[in-house]
Amino acid sequence: MSVQVEKLEKNMAKLTIEVSAEELEKALQNAFLKNKNKISVPGFRKGKVPRQMVEKMYGPEIFYEDAANALIPEAYEKALEECGEDIVSSPVIDVTQIEKGKPFIFTAEVALKPEVKLGKYKGVKVEKADTAVTDEEVDAEINKERENNARNIEVTDRAVKDGDMTVLDFEGFVDGVAFEGGKGENYPLTIGSGAFIPGFEEQLVGAEIGKEVEVNVTFPEDYQAEELKGKAAVFKCTIKEIKEKELPELDDEFASEVSEFDTLEEYKADVKARLTEKKEKEAKDAKEAAVIEAIVNDSEMEIPEAMLTTQQKQMVDEFAQRIQMQGLSIDQYFQFTGTTYDKMIEQVKPQAEKRIKSRLVLEAIVKAENIEASEEDYEEEIKVMAEAYQMEADKVKEMLPEKSVAQIKEDIAVRKAAEFAVANAKEK
């Protein structure tokens, strides 16, 4: 096998890969053996037809597609190792020669990792984040816990108020005529939730149990039902049930029920400590993101479109894997949300470009500062992986191919480059 590399514009390249005629012949014979039981020739039982007879009757090209599909993956992988180029996209394959007795030749158009002209990466100035936690923030966090522990109390002696949980019957009319989908019975609705079209819930405030009220609304111009867009409607509504939240008293008893502490004072102190820790982590992450963004903006690189497309597809695939772990297929997600694969690919494009550029500048810092993953760094990473997979660290090491080991060490070095950039940044 041989490979030739032709550099193209915009960090693209064409690999011309040649596989020997002998290898092609083996692949053709394997294709014949794989398919011979499916081929019918008059005068022969299935599976007993000689290959020469099949090729004479149907032409030798009958086995070309299967042979090419068998040869290309392995030949391409070998070409990647031989050419020495840093390829960062999936290949676009084109078969240029396939004929019995001749070498098999195909091309692979790929994106090459772009060169980075690294800008300023030491002393980058970023805004200092405020990590102080106010009493108002502590109170808000505690009130969330009170909301989570609230009881729903049925109310019978007053009208509907904002925030109430109601159960109602309703029917909608446009120009005096009931419309499809506009009727509901025993429908649960929290007033102020924004679950209904604008203006609906507010008009239920003051409604009394068992008494019909009319709610006048106008459907938005972008409403999902075409026949209702922009139309004025009247809903006849009857409140059947009202419930309100009863929050627990803010005292030592509440603190002991929702935490490991005996007093409200101790619980508040713990909430403040946790909020401070959260803010500090968010500030650290935000600072790193700001530093890397500043370095990217001061650096120069030309991202090949194929590299960007590959990253976009990878991000959508990662999303599909995450929701599959929650029991939802990507097709079901598309159906529920009304989006499509192509729309999602386009949506992730800015994030994909940002991810690529961030990685490239950090790799450039690794090179500029001779940053390496130490053996201790690698061992620590293996330990984390072993815990995640609930395996012995030595077993994890045994399972890792050489390529994966190199990738892990490269990822560690990139993380250290990010830490270096942040450590050398200046806060305004």
N, C-alpha and C positions, 0 to 999 in steps of 0.2 A: 504493500500500500504506500502511496505517496500523497503529499499535500502541498499545494502552492497557495501562497497568500497574496492577494491583490488588495492594497489599501485604497479605499474609496473616500469620497468627501464626507465631512461631518462625522468623523470617527466611526465609519462603517468599513467593513472588509468583506471580501469574497474569498472563501476557501474553495479551491478546486481539488476534489478528493478522488483519487484513482485507485480502484480495487482491481487486483489481477484477474485475468480471464479465468484462471484456475479456480479462484474463490467464487467467481460468478457461476461457473459450471457446477460447483458444489451446491450453491444456493438454488440453482435451477432444478438439480436432481432432488433436493429436499422438498422443493415446492411440488414436484411431480409426485413424490411419495406421499406427501400430505394430502394431495387431491385425487389420487388415482382411483379411489373407491367411489368417487362422485362422477367419474367420466364414463359416458356410454359411447361405444363404437360398435356398429353392426358386425356380428361374427365373433365378438369377444365378450366374456363375462366381465362384469364390473370388477375392477381391481386387477385384472389380468391383461390389460392392454399395454403393450410396450410403449415406452415414452416416444420412440421415434415415430410410431404410428399416430400417436396423439398429436405430435407436432406437425406431422405431414397433413393431417386432416384439419386441424384448427390453427396451425401456424405456431412457430416457436414462441411468439409473444404471449401465448396463453399463460405462461408461467412467469413472465417478466415482473408483474406487479408484486407477486408474493416474494420473489427473489429479492427485488429491490427493498421491500419493506423489512426483509430479514437482514440485509447487508448494511443498510444505512445507519441504524443506531450504533452498532459496534464500530463501524468505520469512522463515524463522526466523533465518537469518544476518543478513539486513537488519534484522530487528526488534532483534536484539542490539545492532547498531551504533546504531540510532535511540533505543532506550530509555535508554541511558546507565547501565544498572544493571550491577553487578559480579556476574555469574552464575557459580556454582561447582558446578553439577550438570548432568547430562543432563536434557533436558526430558521431561515426561510429556505427550504430545500427545493432544488430544481435538478431533475435528472437530465443530463445532456447526452449520455451515450449508454445504451444497454442493447447488446447484440451478442448472440452466441459466438464464442471464439475470440471475442475482443474484450479489452478491459472495461469494467463498469466505471463510469465517470459521472459524478454529480457535484453540484455546487451548493454551498451553504453561505447565505448572506447573513452576517452577524454584526452586532454593535461591539466596539472595543471600548474598554474603560477609558474615559477622556483624561487628558492631562489636566492638572489643576495648577493654576498660577495662584499660589497661596498669598492672600493679603495679610494684613496685620492680625496676628493671633495672640500677641502678648500685650497686656495692658489695655485690653478692650474695656470701654466704659459702658456700664449698664446702670439702670435705676436701682436704687436700694429698696427692697420690699419691706413693708411694715409688718412685723410679726407679733405686735402687741395685741393681746386679747382684751376687749372691753367688757365691762359688766353687762352691757346690753347684749353682747354676743353670748355670754354665759347664760343669761336669762332666756334668750331665744332658744338655745339648745335644750335647756331644762323644760321649757314650755312644749317643745316637740315631744319630749318624753311624757309630759302630762297628757298631751293629745293622744299619744299611743296607748295610754292607760285610762283614757276617759270612758265613762259609761254612757250608753245611749238611753235617755229617759223619755218615755212617752209623755206627750203633752196633750191635754184635752181642754184646757181652760183659757186658751188664747189663740190669736191668729198667727199666721206664718211670719217668721222673722228671717233676716239674712243669716245664712249658716245652718238653718234647720235642715234635717233630713226628712223629706216628705215622701208619701206614696200618693199617686194621683191617677185619675182617668182623664184622658184628653182626646179631642177630635178636632182636626184642622179643616178649615173651609177656605176656598179661594172663589171669590164672586158667588158666595153662597152655596157652592158645591163641594162636598167632601172629596178629598184627593187621596190617592193611593199612598199608603205608608204613613198617613197623618193621624192614625188612631192608636192609642195605647191604653191598656188597662193595668191597674196595680203597678204602675211604673215608678221605680225608685229614683228620686231626683234630689240632690243636695243643692239648696239655693245658694247661688254664688259660685258654683263649680264651673260654669261656662260650658256645660255639656250640651245645652240647647242653643239655638241660634240667638244672636245678640238681641237683648230686650225682653226675652221670654221670661227668664227666671225672676227678673226684677219686678215684673208685674204681678207675680204671685205673692209678693210680700204684702201682708194684710189680709190675705184670703183666709176664710174660716172653714173648718172641717164641715163637709157635707153641703156647702153652698157653692153653686156654680159661678165661676167668674170667666169673663172674656179677656183673652190676651191678644192684643193686636201687634203683629210684627210684619216686617218686610224681609223676604228671603234675600240673602246676598247675591250679587251679580255672578259670583263664581260658585254658586251652590251646585252640588253634584248632580241633582236632578234637573235636567234641561228644562222641563216644563214648569219648574217653580222659580227659576232664576229671576230675581228682581220683582217677584210678585208679592202683593200685599195679601196677608192671610189673617184669619181670625181663628183662634183656638178656644174651644169651650172646655174649661178645666174644672174638675172637682177634686179638692183635697180630701183624701180618705184617712190620712194618718200623718201626724207630726211627731218628730223626735228631736231632742236637742242633746248636745254633749254636756255631760257633767264632769268637769275636770277635778281630779283629786286635789285635796288641800296640799299646799306647799309647806310640808313640815318634816320632822324627823321620821315619822312613820312612812311617808312617801319615799324618802331617801333610802330607808332600809329595805323597802320593797323592790326598788328598781336598781339597787346597787349593792355593793358589799360593805357599805358604810352605814354606821348607826345614826349619824347626825346629818342634818341638811348642810351644815357648814363644811363638813368633810366631803360630802358629795359635790358641792359647788367647787371646792378646791380641786377635786379630781377632774371635773368637767373642764375647768380652766386649763389644767395641765394637759389634757388630751387635745383641746383646741389649739393650745400653743404648739404642741408637737406636730399637729396637722398643718398649721400655718407655716411652721419652719420647713417642713418637707415640701409644701407647695412652693414656698419662696425659693428653696434650693433648686427645685425642678424648673421653676420659671427663670431663675438666673442662668441655669445651664442652657436653656432654650434660647434666651436672649443673647448670650455670649456666642453660641454657635451661629445664630442668625446673623449677628454682626460680622462674624468672620466670613460667612457665605457671601454676604453683600459686598464685602471688600475683596473677594476672590474672583477669579475668572475661570470658567469652564464651559464647554459646549456639550450639552447632554444629547446623545443620539436619540431620535424618536423611538427606535426599537427598544432601547434600554428603558425608556419611560413606560412604554406599553407593557413590557415584561413586568415592571414593578407594579403597575396598575392591576394587572391580572393576578399577581401574587397577593396583593392586598385584598382583592375581592375573594380570592380563594381562602385566605385566612379568616375573613369574616364568615364565609360559608361554613368553615370548620367549627367556628365558635358557636354559631347558632344551631349547628347540627348537634353539638354537645348538649344543647338545651331542648333537643327533641323536635327541631324545626328544620325542614329542608330549605335550601335556597329558593327552590321553585315555589314552595308555600309562602316564603317571605315575600317574593315578588308578587304573588297573588294577593296577599293581605295588604301590601303597601301600595300596590298599583305601579310599582317601578319595574324596570327591566335590567337585564345584565348590561346592556350598552349604556343605559343611563347611569348605572352605578359605576361603571368603568370611567365615565366622564366626570362623575362627582368626586372620585378619589384622585383625579389627576393632579390638582394643586398639592395635595398631601404627599402624593407619590414623588413629585418633583422635589419637594422640600426634603423628604427622606433621603433621596439620592444625593442631593447636594450636601446635606449634613454629613452623610457617611463619607463622601469624597474628601471634604475638607479635613475631617478627623483623620482619615487615612494619610492625608498629606502632612498633618502635624506629626503623626506616628513616624513618618519617614524623616521629617525635618529634625525631630528631637531624638531620633533613634530609640523610640519607646518599644519595649518588649514585654511580653508576659513572662514573669518569672516562674520557676517550677512551683513555688509556693502559691502563686496566683492560680496556676493550672490545677493544682491539687485541691484548692479551695472550691474551684468551679466544679470539679468532679464530685466533690463531697455534696454540693448543693444538688447536682443532678441525681446522685445516688439517693438522697433523701426524697426527692420528688418522685422518683420511680420505685422507691422502697426496695432498693437493691444494695448489695455490697459495692463499695467504691471500686474494688479490684475487678469485679464483674463488669461494671460500666466501662472501665478502661479496656478490657478484653474485647468488648463489643464494638468499640469505636474504630472505624476505618481510619487510615492515615489522613485522608482528606478532611474528615470531621475533626480530628485533633488539630490540624492546621487552622481550620476555621474557628475553632474555640479559642485558640491562642490569638488569632487575629482580632476576634471580637473583644477579648480582654484588653488587648493593646489599644483598640479604638476607645473603649471605656476609659482607660487611663489617659488617653489624649484629651477626652472631654474634661476629666478631672483636672488635668494640667492647665487647660485653657481657662477653666473657672477659677482655679487657684491664682492664676496670673492676671485675672480681670480686676478692674477698679470700679468701685461703686460710686455713683454721683451723689 
